[in-house]
């Protein structure tokens, strides 16, 4: 029997992509294992989200320096590439490292900061025995910029997160006119300020930007840009939202707009497509790989109106045929398939 520890440390940050990555993949792995035993390394407040039958190792910050005894375990799955929680001293346990992105290489960061980020990632790669990347783009970045020393580097796509019943709360912002939707951290790499000119060209549209303010200076810049363009009354920064709110915004928006500069996968792409909503993307990093010909693309991020107008016309003209094709495409990204592929990797390490 292979005894696996599945690292859910990132679940201490609720309503984030990594929270739902750990939750959905962890549940799917539990449902698909046969000759394995799954245990969780997890913050105490997140334990109740999983089946009570699972063994849990409670995560706390001191374990950055003193990891718990892992005697009897065969595989440690580190689900976050920059984790500080790795069994460094226990060399008997095999380590699988999931790498979501090397976005820092594609952002406007100093060479010194890029080198620091790369050095930390390299230390985790040095300790691991196998690597999973969530896109071919990320795999190429890893093979180009890191020393994998001949270790296997797999690609396993994320699943599409299922959308619950749409539900706004009393405190939620409810748009009064048709709106565009963008979800993700508020940060320069998401490039949300370049959506604002679309509001100038389309005076009946609003824009809902949902996500944690990772870069508060950039959030201030967004407000300043909106004011200068005279669209501040139609741009709404709603911060972090619940799954019910997210589902409502997806179901009721005109389109999802992601002019991101750096994405390792781009979960909103397949989430929006799962209900047949049009998705407009930049052509940067992993987005074309995930969106393929089911998405619309901005060829010029400084002039997005032309692509937006043409894409919406094409989408509306195609009608249900395109919507159903998008739904079918999104369904190819599912956590059960991802889990079975991860289990194959666990078995290869035993």
KEMINU-366590 format. One record per residue (C-alpha): residue in three letters; residue number from 1; z, x, y. Coordinates in nm, 2 decimals. Layout:
// KEMINU-366590
+------+-----+--------+--------+--------+
| code | pos |     c3 |     c1 |     c2 |
+------+-----+--------+--------+--------+
|  ala | NUM |      Z |      X |      Y |
...
+------+-----+--------+--------+--------+
***
This chain:
// KEMINU-366590
+------+-----+--------+--------+--------+
| code | pos |     c3 |     c1 |     c2 |
+------+-----+--------+--------+--------+
|  unk |   1 |   0.00 |   0.00 |   0.00 |
|  unk |   2 |  -0.10 |   0.13 |   0.35 |
|  unk |   3 |   0.18 |   0.09 |   0.60 |
|  unk |   4 |   0.05 |   0.05 |   0.95 |
|  unk |   5 |   0.22 |   0.05 |   1.29 |
|  unk |   6 |   0.02 |  -0.14 |   1.55 |
|  unk |   7 |   0.11 |  -0.03 |   1.90 |
|  unk |   8 |   0.16 |  -0.33 |   2.14 |
|  unk |   9 |   0.34 |  -0.14 |   2.41 |
|  unk |  10 |   0.09 |  -0.26 |   2.67 |
|  unk |  11 |   0.20 |  -0.62 |   2.61 |
|  unk |  12 |   0.48 |  -0.55 |   2.86 |
|  unk |  13 |   0.21 |  -0.63 |   3.12 |
|  unk |  14 |   0.14 |  -1.01 |   3.08 |
|  unk |  15 |  -0.19 |  -1.17 |   3.18 |
|  unk |  16 |  -0.39 |  -0.84 |   3.15 |
|  unk |  17 |  -0.69 |  -0.74 |   2.94 |
|  unk |  18 |  -0.48 |  -0.50 |   2.72 |
|  unk |  19 |  -0.21 |  -0.77 |   2.66 |
|  unk |  20 |  -0.47 |  -1.01 |   2.51 |
|  unk |  21 |  -0.65 |  -0.72 |   2.33 |
|  unk |  22 |  -0.32 |  -0.64 |   2.15 |
|  unk |  23 |  -0.23 |  -1.00 |   2.09 |
|  unk |  24 |  -0.57 |  -1.12 |   1.96 |
|  unk |  25 |  -0.65 |  -0.81 |   1.75 |
|  unk |  26 |  -0.30 |  -0.79 |   1.61 |
|  unk |  27 |  -0.31 |  -1.15 |   1.50 |
|  unk |  28 |  -0.65 |  -1.11 |   1.35 |
|  unk |  29 |  -0.55 |  -0.79 |   1.16 |
|  unk |  30 |  -0.24 |  -0.97 |   1.02 |
|  unk |  31 |  -0.47 |  -1.25 |   0.89 |
|  unk |  32 |  -0.72 |  -1.02 |   0.73 |
|  unk |  33 |  -0.51 |  -0.75 |   0.56 |
|  unk |  34 |  -0.47 |  -0.77 |   0.18 |
|  unk |  35 |  -0.34 |  -0.43 |   0.05 |
|  unk |  36 |  -0.17 |  -0.33 |   0.38 |
|  unk |  37 |   0.16 |  -0.39 |   0.55 |
|  unk |  38 |   0.15 |  -0.44 |   0.93 |
|  unk |  39 |   0.44 |  -0.36 |   1.16 |
|  unk |  40 |   0.45 |  -0.38 |   1.54 |
|  unk |  41 |   0.57 |  -0.14 |   1.80 |
|  unk |  42 |   0.63 |  -0.40 |   2.07 |
|  unk |  43 |   0.84 |  -0.48 |   2.38 |
|  unk |  44 |   1.12 |  -0.71 |   2.30 |
|  unk |  45 |   1.00 |  -0.99 |   2.53 |
|  unk |  46 |   0.66 |  -1.00 |   2.34 |
|  unk |  47 |   0.80 |  -1.03 |   1.99 |
|  unk |  48 |   0.79 |  -1.41 |   1.98 |
|  unk |  49 |   0.41 |  -1.41 |   2.03 |
|  unk |  50 |   0.36 |  -1.29 |   1.67 |
|  unk |  51 |   0.45 |  -1.43 |   1.33 |
|  unk |  52 |   0.82 |  -1.39 |   1.27 |
|  unk |  53 |   0.75 |  -1.24 |   0.93 |
|  unk |  54 |   0.63 |  -0.91 |   1.09 |
|  unk |  55 |   0.86 |  -0.61 |   1.11 |
|  unk |  56 |   0.90 |  -0.50 |   1.47 |
|  unk |  57 |   1.00 |  -0.17 |   1.62 |
|  unk |  58 |   1.13 |  -0.25 |   1.97 |
|  unk |  59 |   0.96 |  -0.04 |   2.24 |
|  unk |  60 |   1.16 |   0.11 |   2.52 |
|  unk |  61 |   1.08 |   0.38 |   2.78 |
|  unk |  62 |   1.30 |   0.65 |   2.63 |
|  unk |  63 |   1.07 |   0.66 |   2.33 |
|  unk |  64 |   0.82 |   0.86 |   2.55 |
|  unk |  65 |   1.05 |   1.15 |   2.48 |
|  unk |  66 |   1.22 |   1.05 |   2.15 |
|  unk |  67 |   0.99 |   0.85 |   1.92 |
|  unk |  68 |   1.17 |   0.64 |   1.65 |
|  unk |  69 |   1.16 |   0.76 |   1.29 |
|  unk |  70 |   0.84 |   0.66 |   1.13 |
|  unk |  71 |   0.92 |   0.78 |   0.77 |
|  unk |  72 |   0.74 |   0.55 |   0.53 |
|  unk |  73 |   0.45 |   0.46 |   0.76 |
|  unk |  74 |   0.10 |   0.59 |   0.69 |
|  unk |  75 |  -0.10 |   0.50 |   1.00 |
|  unk |  76 |  -0.01 |   0.47 |   1.37 |
|  unk |  77 |  -0.27 |   0.27 |   1.57 |
|  unk |  78 |  -0.25 |   0.37 |   1.94 |
|  unk |  79 |  -0.43 |   0.08 |   2.11 |
|  unk |  80 |  -0.43 |   0.25 |   2.46 |
|  unk |  81 |  -0.60 |   0.58 |   2.51 |
|  unk |  82 |  -0.35 |   0.70 |   2.78 |
|  unk |  83 |  -0.04 |   0.61 |   2.58 |
|  unk |  84 |   0.27 |   0.82 |   2.61 |
|  unk |  85 |   0.39 |   0.68 |   2.28 |
|  unk |  86 |   0.25 |   0.89 |   2.00 |
|  unk |  87 |   0.41 |   1.04 |   1.69 |
|  unk |  88 |   0.37 |   1.40 |   1.81 |
|  unk |  89 |   0.63 |   1.56 |   1.59 |
|  unk |  90 |   0.57 |   1.36 |   1.27 |
|  unk |  91 |   0.25 |   1.52 |   1.15 |
|  unk |  92 |   0.24 |   1.32 |   0.82 |
|  unk |  93 |   0.15 |   0.99 |   0.98 |
|  unk |  94 |  -0.22 |   0.95 |   1.06 |
|  unk |  95 |  -0.31 |   0.84 |   1.41 |
|  unk |  96 |  -0.60 |   0.61 |   1.51 |
|  unk |  97 |  -0.67 |   0.61 |   1.89 |
|  unk |  98 |  -0.86 |   0.33 |   2.05 |
|  unk |  99 |  -1.04 |   0.44 |   2.37 |
|  unk | 100 |  -1.14 |   0.16 |   2.60 |
|  unk | 101 |  -1.32 |   0.36 |   2.87 |
|  unk | 102 |  -1.34 |   0.68 |   3.07 |
|  unk | 103 |  -1.37 |   0.48 |   3.39 |
|  unk | 104 |  -1.21 |   0.76 |   3.60 |
|  unk | 105 |  -1.53 |   0.96 |   3.55 |
|  unk | 106 |  -1.74 |   0.69 |   3.72 |
|  unk | 107 |  -1.50 |   0.61 |   4.01 |
|  unk | 108 |  -1.47 |   0.78 |   4.34 |
|  unk | 109 |  -1.19 |   1.01 |   4.24 |
|  unk | 110 |  -1.13 |   1.38 |   4.32 |
|  unk | 111 |  -1.24 |   1.64 |   4.07 |
|  unk | 112 |  -0.88 |   1.74 |   4.03 |
|  unk | 113 |  -0.77 |   1.39 |   3.94 |
|  unk | 114 |  -1.06 |   1.35 |   3.70 |
|  unk | 115 |  -0.95 |   1.68 |   3.53 |
|  unk | 116 |  -0.59 |   1.56 |   3.50 |
|  unk | 117 |  -0.70 |   1.23 |   3.34 |
|  unk | 118 |  -0.93 |   1.41 |   3.10 |
|  unk | 119 |  -0.66 |   1.66 |   3.01 |
|  unk | 120 |  -0.41 |   1.38 |   2.92 |
|  unk | 121 |  -0.68 |   1.20 |   2.71 |
|  unk | 122 |  -0.77 |   1.52 |   2.54 |
|  unk | 123 |  -0.40 |   1.57 |   2.43 |
|  unk | 124 |  -0.41 |   1.23 |   2.27 |
|  unk | 125 |  -0.74 |   1.30 |   2.10 |
|  unk | 126 |  -0.60 |   1.63 |   1.97 |
|  unk | 127 |  -0.31 |   1.44 |   1.80 |
|  unk | 128 |  -0.53 |   1.16 |   1.65 |
|  unk | 129 |  -0.72 |   1.16 |   1.32 |
|  unk | 130 |  -0.99 |   0.91 |   1.41 |
|  unk | 131 |  -1.11 |   0.73 |   1.72 |
|  unk | 132 |  -1.24 |   0.38 |   1.79 |
|  unk | 133 |  -1.44 |   0.32 |   2.11 |
|  unk | 134 |  -1.50 |  -0.04 |   2.23 |
|  unk | 135 |  -1.87 |   0.02 |   2.33 |
|  unk | 136 |  -2.14 |   0.27 |   2.26 |
|  unk | 137 |  -2.13 |   0.36 |   2.63 |
|  unk | 138 |  -1.76 |   0.47 |   2.59 |
|  unk | 139 |  -1.84 |   0.65 |   2.27 |
|  unk | 140 |  -2.11 |   0.85 |   2.45 |
|  unk | 141 |  -1.87 |   0.94 |   2.73 |
|  unk | 142 |  -1.61 |   1.06 |   2.48 |
|  unk | 143 |  -1.86 |   1.27 |   2.28 |
|  unk | 144 |  -1.99 |   1.41 |   2.61 |
|  unk | 145 |  -1.67 |   1.49 |   2.79 |
|  unk | 146 |  -1.41 |   1.54 |   2.52 |
|  unk | 147 |  -1.36 |   1.77 |   2.22 |
|  unk | 148 |  -1.33 |   1.54 |   1.92 |
|  unk | 149 |  -1.34 |   1.84 |   1.68 |
|  unk | 150 |  -1.54 |   1.66 |   1.42 |
|  unk | 151 |  -1.31 |   1.36 |   1.39 |
|  unk | 152 |  -1.48 |   1.03 |   1.32 |
|  unk | 153 |  -1.57 |   0.83 |   1.63 |
|  unk | 154 |  -1.64 |   0.47 |   1.55 |
|  unk | 155 |  -1.76 |   0.18 |   1.77 |
|  unk | 156 |  -1.59 |  -0.16 |   1.73 |
|  unk | 157 |  -1.66 |  -0.42 |   1.99 |
|  unk | 158 |  -1.38 |  -0.65 |   2.12 |
|  unk | 159 |  -1.38 |  -1.01 |   2.03 |
|  unk | 160 |  -1.42 |  -1.29 |   2.28 |
|  unk | 161 |  -1.09 |  -1.43 |   2.39 |
|  unk | 162 |  -1.08 |  -1.80 |   2.32 |
|  unk | 163 |  -1.03 |  -2.02 |   2.63 |
|  unk | 164 |  -0.75 |  -2.28 |   2.61 |
|  unk | 165 |  -0.75 |  -2.62 |   2.77 |
|  unk | 166 |  -0.84 |  -2.58 |   3.14 |
|  unk | 167 |  -0.53 |  -2.64 |   3.35 |
|  unk | 168 |  -0.45 |  -2.56 |   3.71 |
|  unk | 169 |  -0.08 |  -2.56 |   3.82 |
|  unk | 170 |   0.08 |  -2.70 |   4.13 |
|  unk | 171 |   0.07 |  -2.36 |   4.29 |
|  unk | 172 |  -0.29 |  -2.29 |   4.19 |
|  unk | 173 |  -0.57 |  -2.27 |   4.44 |
|  unk | 174 |  -0.83 |  -2.55 |   4.38 |
|  unk | 175 |  -1.16 |  -2.48 |   4.55 |
|  unk | 176 |  -1.30 |  -2.76 |   4.76 |
|  unk | 177 |  -1.66 |  -2.66 |   4.74 |
|  unk | 178 |  -1.87 |  -2.49 |   4.46 |
|  unk | 179 |  -1.75 |  -2.14 |   4.40 |
|  unk | 180 |  -1.82 |  -1.80 |   4.24 |
|  unk | 181 |  -1.56 |  -1.64 |   4.01 |
|  unk | 182 |  -1.45 |  -1.28 |   3.95 |
|  unk | 183 |  -1.16 |  -1.18 |   3.73 |
|  unk | 184 |  -1.02 |  -0.83 |   3.70 |
|  unk | 185 |  -0.79 |  -0.60 |   3.88 |
|  unk | 186 |  -0.85 |  -0.58 |   4.26 |
|  unk | 187 |  -0.97 |  -0.22 |   4.29 |
|  unk | 188 |  -1.26 |  -0.02 |   4.42 |
|  unk | 189 |  -1.41 |   0.02 |   4.06 |
|  unk | 190 |  -1.46 |  -0.36 |   4.05 |
|  unk | 191 |  -1.66 |  -0.34 |   4.37 |
|  unk | 192 |  -1.56 |  -0.70 |   4.47 |
|  unk | 193 |  -1.64 |  -0.64 |   4.84 |
|  unk | 194 |  -2.01 |  -0.64 |   4.77 |
|  unk | 195 |  -1.99 |  -1.00 |   4.66 |
|  unk | 196 |  -1.89 |  -1.11 |   5.01 |
|  unk | 197 |  -2.24 |  -1.11 |   5.16 |
|  unk | 198 |  -2.34 |  -1.38 |   4.91 |
|  unk | 199 |  -2.10 |  -1.60 |   5.10 |
|  unk | 200 |  -2.29 |  -1.53 |   5.42 |
|  unk | 201 |  -2.62 |  -1.63 |   5.26 |
|  unk | 202 |  -2.46 |  -1.93 |   5.08 |
|  unk | 203 |  -2.24 |  -2.11 |   5.34 |
|  unk | 204 |  -2.14 |  -2.38 |   5.09 |
|  unk | 205 |  -2.00 |  -2.14 |   4.83 |
|  unk | 206 |  -1.64 |  -2.01 |   4.80 |
|  unk | 207 |  -1.53 |  -1.70 |   4.61 |
|  unk | 208 |  -1.22 |  -1.68 |   4.38 |
|  unk | 209 |  -1.10 |  -1.33 |   4.31 |
|  unk | 210 |  -0.84 |  -1.33 |   4.03 |
|  unk | 211 |  -0.64 |  -1.03 |   3.92 |
|  unk | 212 |  -0.35 |  -0.80 |   3.98 |
|  unk | 213 |  -0.37 |  -0.60 |   4.31 |
|  unk | 214 |  -0.40 |  -0.26 |   4.14 |
|  unk | 215 |  -0.50 |  -0.10 |   4.48 |
|  unk | 216 |  -0.33 |  -0.28 |   4.77 |
|  unk | 217 |  -0.53 |  -0.08 |   5.02 |
|  unk | 218 |  -0.85 |  -0.21 |   4.87 |
|  unk | 219 |  -0.71 |  -0.57 |   4.88 |
|  unk | 220 |  -0.65 |  -0.51 |   5.26 |
|  unk | 221 |  -1.01 |  -0.38 |   5.29 |
|  unk | 222 |  -1.14 |  -0.69 |   5.12 |
|  unk | 223 |  -0.96 |  -0.91 |   5.37 |
|  unk | 224 |  -1.09 |  -0.70 |   5.66 |
|  unk | 225 |  -1.45 |  -0.72 |   5.53 |
|  unk | 226 |  -1.43 |  -1.09 |   5.48 |
|  unk | 227 |  -1.30 |  -1.13 |   5.84 |
|  unk | 228 |  -1.58 |  -0.91 |   5.98 |
|  unk | 229 |  -1.84 |  -1.12 |   5.79 |
|  unk | 230 |  -1.67 |  -1.44 |   5.90 |
|  unk | 231 |  -1.62 |  -1.56 |   5.55 |
|  unk | 232 |  -1.24 |  -1.51 |   5.53 |
|  unk | 233 |  -1.18 |  -1.89 |   5.49 |
|  unk | 234 |  -1.40 |  -1.89 |   5.17 |
|  unk | 235 |  -1.27 |  -1.58 |   5.00 |
|  unk | 236 |  -0.95 |  -1.65 |   4.79 |
|  unk | 237 |  -0.74 |  -1.37 |   4.64 |
|  unk | 238 |  -0.54 |  -1.56 |   4.38 |
|  unk | 239 |  -0.37 |  -1.26 |   4.22 |
|  unk | 240 |  -0.27 |  -1.28 |   3.85 |
|  unk | 241 |  -0.34 |  -1.62 |   3.68 |
|  unk | 242 |  -0.25 |  -1.79 |   3.35 |
|  unk | 243 |  -0.48 |  -1.84 |   3.07 |
|  unk | 244 |  -0.50 |  -2.21 |   3.16 |
|  unk | 245 |  -0.60 |  -2.13 |   3.52 |
|  unk | 246 |  -0.85 |  -1.87 |   3.40 |
|  unk | 247 |  -1.01 |  -2.13 |   3.17 |
|  unk | 248 |  -1.03 |  -2.38 |   3.46 |
|  unk | 249 |  -1.20 |  -2.13 |   3.69 |
|  unk | 250 |  -1.45 |  -2.04 |   3.42 |
|  unk | 251 |  -1.53 |  -2.41 |   3.34 |
|  unk | 252 |  -1.57 |  -2.51 |   3.70 |
|  unk | 253 |  -1.74 |  -2.21 |   3.87 |
|  unk | 254 |  -2.11 |  -2.19 |   3.95 |
|  unk | 255 |  -2.13 |  -1.84 |   3.81 |
|  unk | 256 |  -1.92 |  -1.53 |   3.72 |
|  unk | 257 |  -2.01 |  -1.23 |   3.94 |
|  unk | 258 |  -1.93 |  -0.87 |   3.83 |
|  unk | 259 |  -2.08 |  -0.60 |   4.04 |
|  unk | 260 |  -1.84 |  -0.34 |   3.88 |
|  unk | 261 |  -1.90 |   0.03 |   3.90 |
|  unk | 262 |  -1.70 |   0.11 |   3.58 |
|  unk | 263 |  -1.64 |  -0.11 |   3.27 |
|  unk | 264 |  -1.57 |   0.00 |   2.92 |
|  unk | 265 |  -1.67 |  -0.34 |   2.78 |
|  unk | 266 |  -1.63 |  -0.63 |   3.03 |
|  unk | 267 |  -1.44 |  -0.91 |   2.86 |
|  unk | 268 |  -1.53 |  -1.17 |   3.13 |
|  unk | 269 |  -1.90 |  -1.13 |   3.03 |
|  unk | 270 |  -1.85 |  -1.28 |   2.68 |
|  unk | 271 |  -1.57 |  -1.52 |   2.79 |
|  unk | 272 |  -1.80 |  -1.68 |   3.05 |
|  unk | 273 |  -2.09 |  -1.69 |   2.81 |
|  unk | 274 |  -1.87 |  -1.86 |   2.55 |
|  unk | 275 |  -1.90 |  -2.18 |   2.76 |
|  unk | 276 |  -2.25 |  -2.12 |   2.88 |
|  unk | 277 |  -2.18 |  -2.00 |   3.23 |
|  unk | 278 |  -2.42 |  -1.77 |   3.41 |
|  unk | 279 |  -2.30 |  -1.41 |   3.45 |
|  unk | 280 |  -2.43 |  -1.17 |   3.72 |
|  unk | 281 |  -2.37 |  -0.80 |   3.65 |
|  unk | 282 |  -2.43 |  -0.46 |   3.79 |
|  unk | 283 |  -2.63 |  -0.23 |   3.57 |
|  unk | 284 |  -2.35 |   0.03 |   3.55 |
|  unk | 285 |  -2.16 |   0.18 |   3.26 |
|  unk | 286 |  -2.12 |  -0.06 |   2.96 |
|  unk | 287 |  -2.22 |  -0.39 |   3.13 |
|  unk | 288 |  -2.59 |  -0.39 |   3.02 |
|  unk | 289 |  -2.49 |  -0.31 |   2.67 |
|  unk | 290 |  -2.26 |  -0.61 |   2.65 |
|  unk | 291 |  -2.46 |  -0.85 |   2.87 |
|  unk | 292 |  -2.80 |  -0.76 |   2.72 |
|  unk | 293 |  -3.07 |  -1.02 |   2.81 |
|  unk | 294 |  -2.82 |  -1.30 |   2.82 |
|  unk | 295 |  -2.69 |  -1.19 |   3.16 |
|  unk | 296 |  -2.86 |  -1.16 |   3.51 |
|  unk | 297 |  -2.85 |  -0.82 |   3.68 |
|  unk | 298 |  -2.82 |  -0.69 |   4.04 |
|  unk | 299 |  -3.08 |  -0.42 |   4.08 |
|  unk | 300 |  -2.96 |  -0.34 |   4.43 |
|  unk | 301 |  -2.58 |  -0.38 |   4.49 |
|  unk | 302 |  -2.64 |  -0.36 |   4.87 |
|  unk | 303 |  -2.87 |  -0.67 |   4.85 |
|  unk | 304 |  -2.76 |  -0.90 |   4.58 |
|  unk | 305 |  -2.89 |  -1.23 |   4.73 |
|  unk | 306 |  -3.24 |  -1.21 |   4.59 |
|  unk | 307 |  -3.12 |  -1.15 |   4.23 |
|  unk | 308 |  -2.86 |  -1.42 |   4.26 |
|  unk | 309 |  -3.11 |  -1.68 |   4.39 |
|  unk | 310 |  -3.37 |  -1.59 |   4.12 |
|  unk | 311 |  -3.10 |  -1.59 |   3.85 |
|  unk | 312 |  -2.96 |  -1.93 |   3.94 |
|  unk | 313 |  -3.31 |  -2.08 |   3.96 |
|  unk | 314 |  -3.39 |  -1.94 |   3.61 |
|  unk | 315 |  -3.06 |  -2.06 |   3.47 |
|  unk | 316 |  -3.09 |  -2.41 |   3.60 |
|  unk | 317 |  -3.45 |  -2.43 |   3.50 |
|  unk | 318 |  -3.37 |  -2.32 |   3.14 |
|  unk | 319 |  -3.10 |  -2.58 |   3.10 |
|  unk | 320 |  -2.92 |  -2.63 |   2.77 |
|  unk | 321 |  -3.15 |  -2.40 |   2.58 |
|  unk | 322 |  -3.01 |  -2.09 |   2.77 |
|  unk | 323 |  -2.65 |  -2.22 |   2.76 |
|  unk | 324 |  -2.66 |  -2.26 |   2.39 |
|  unk | 325 |  -2.82 |  -1.92 |   2.34 |
|  unk | 326 |  -2.54 |  -1.77 |   2.55 |
|  unk | 327 |  -2.27 |  -1.94 |   2.35 |
|  unk | 328 |  -2.43 |  -1.82 |   2.03 |
|  unk | 329 |  -2.45 |  -1.47 |   2.16 |
|  unk | 330 |  -2.09 |  -1.47 |   2.27 |
|  unk | 331 |  -1.97 |  -1.59 |   1.93 |
|  unk | 332 |  -2.10 |  -1.26 |   1.78 |
|  unk | 333 |  -1.80 |  -1.09 |   1.95 |
|  unk | 334 |  -1.51 |  -1.22 |   1.75 |
|  unk | 335 |  -1.17 |  -1.08 |   1.67 |
|  unk | 336 |  -1.20 |  -1.15 |   1.29 |
|  unk | 337 |  -1.50 |  -0.91 |   1.26 |
|  unk | 338 |  -1.32 |  -0.66 |   1.48 |
|  unk | 339 |  -1.01 |  -0.68 |   1.27 |
|  unk | 340 |  -1.20 |  -0.62 |   0.94 |
|  unk | 341 |  -1.37 |  -0.32 |   1.09 |
|  unk | 342 |  -1.04 |  -0.17 |   1.21 |
|  unk | 343 |  -0.89 |  -0.23 |   0.86 |
|  unk | 344 |  -1.18 |  -0.04 |   0.71 |
|  unk | 345 |  -1.08 |   0.25 |   0.94 |
|  unk | 346 |  -0.72 |   0.23 |   0.84 |
|  unk | 347 |  -0.82 |   0.25 |   0.48 |
|  unk | 348 |  -1.04 |   0.56 |   0.55 |
|  unk | 349 |  -0.73 |   0.74 |   0.68 |
|  unk | 350 |  -0.51 |   0.67 |   0.38 |
+------+-----+--------+--------+--------+
***
